[in-house]
Amino acid sequence: MESLNGRKMKSDNISSDIYTIYEQLTEKLLRLLPEPQKADTALDGLVLLRRDVPTQDESNIYRPVIGLIVQGRKRTIFGNGKMEYGEGEFMVSGVDMPCINSEIEASPQAPFLSLSLPLDISQIAQLATEVPLDGKVDTNDHWGICSATSTLEIAGCFLRLISLLENPERIPILAPLIIREIHYHLIIGPLGGCLRAIGTQGTPINRVAQAITWLRNHFHEPLLIENLAEQVHMSESTFNRHFRKVTSYSPLRFQKRLRLYEAQRLMLFDNLDATTASFKVGYESPTQFSREYKREFGEPPHRDISRMRAAGMLLD
């Protein structure tokens, strides 16, 4: 099966039944993104991305999100975990997650193309109570980020969603219905067990998700693991174990990555110097910040930011 640019589609990831949908998604994205860019849209939360060359590793903090890869392939590294996914697949991050991303298949002839939409945990929780589930709710621990092969229904929903951009007056009425439908197909799909667990009060992953939300909003503050564990009604040892299973990080390492990634963003986009950025994210010692920054990103702050600017990473 040939794609629009002549490349062979991965038959195990995209079936003939949804090939036409992907053709239309590709055409629409190329029309909306005539050059490499990451673009917000008139539909709040819907983000479009085009890359024409493979990217170097970029740090990012995923908020709960649904990402559909229309063309190309991507690698995501989180802690000790690594995930590769591409056209015909979608990714779901159910919690805030510090990651290293790179688009590993992209060219001017076959750009990397994707769409992303916020994952609404409240909708997941509501649907989990409304949609019957065969058997018990899956309460096992899961990675906070995972991928699966797209279904005809999910791909079709994203096509209808992006098509609303051609008739923006329809967005207020139709977009909420389509977004809810996407969440419905997620809850009954291959990642439904994990998403139900995230949205179900009292499960280990739900409690970890609550802790992550707190960390995301208070990462600049001192962290006492015992207090955070007590806040989500877990013993310290149980909390540490489940936190690692969900995120692949210890809570302290997770907080450190949140701080370093935010500091990198402040330097890159807000033009803060390293010392100011380090204080803003909670470091008391600029020297310690520079040491930990180099350990995380491979270069001192000033050199790393200069490299990213030279590589055009202000694209995002």
URGI-V625377 format. One record per backbone hydrogen bond with DSSP energy under -0.5 kcal/mol. NH is the residue of the N-H (numbers start at 1). CO is the residue of the C=O. Records with the same first field share a line. If there is no record, write none. Layout:
BEGIN
NH: CO, CO
END
This chain:
BEGIN
3: 7
6: 3
9: 1
11: 9
13: 10
14: 10
18: 15
19: 15
20: 16
22: 18
23: 19
24: 20
25: 21
26: 22
27: 23
28: 24
29: 25
30: 26
31: 27
32: 28
33: 29
37: 50
38: 315
39: 37, 48
41: 46
44: 42
46: 43
47: 45, 116
48: 39
49: 114
50: 37
51: 112
54: 106
55: 103
58: 101
60: 99
62: 60, 97
65: 93
66: 117
67: 91
68: 115
69: 67, 89
70: 68, 113
71: 113
73: 105
74: 85
75: 102
76: 83
77: 100
78: 81
81: 78
83: 76
85: 74
87: 72
88: 69
89: 69, 86
90: 148
91: 67
92: 146
93: 65
94: 92, 144
95: 144
97: 62
99: 60
100: 77
101: 58
102: 75
104: 73, 102
105: 73
107: 110
112: 51
113: 71
114: 49
115: 68
116: 47
117: 66
119: 64
120: 118
121: 119
124: 120
125: 121
126: 122
127: 123
128: 124
129: 125, 126
130: 126
131: 127
132: 130
135: 133
139: 137
144: 246
146: 92
148: 90
150: 88
155: 151
156: 152
157: 153
158: 154
159: 155
160: 156
161: 157
162: 158
163: 159
164: 160, 161
165: 162
166: 163
167: 164
168: 165
170: 167
171: 168
173: 170
174: 170
175: 171
176: 171
177: 173
178: 174
179: 175
180: 176
181: 177
182: 178
183: 179
184: 180
185: 181
186: 182
187: 183
188: 184
189: 186
192: 189
195: 191
196: 192
197: 193
198: 194
199: 195
200: 196, 197
201: 199
203: 200
207: 203
208: 204
209: 205
210: 206
211: 207
212: 208
213: 209
214: 210
215: 211
216: 212
217: 213
218: 214
219: 215
221: 218
224: 222
225: 223
228: 224
229: 225
230: 226
231: 227
232: 228
233: 230
234: 229
239: 235
240: 236
241: 237
242: 238
243: 239
244: 240
245: 241
246: 242
247: 243
248: 244
249: 243
254: 250
255: 251
256: 252
257: 253
258: 254
259: 255
260: 256
261: 257
262: 258
263: 259
264: 260
265: 261
266: 262
267: 263
268: 264
269: 265
270: 265, 266
272: 266
277: 273
278: 274
279: 275
280: 276
281: 277
282: 279
283: 278
289: 285
290: 286
291: 287
292: 288
293: 289
294: 290
295: 291
296: 292
297: 293
298: 294
304: 300
305: 301
306: 302
307: 303
308: 304
309: 305
310: 306
311: 307
312: 309
313: 308
315: 312
316: 313
END
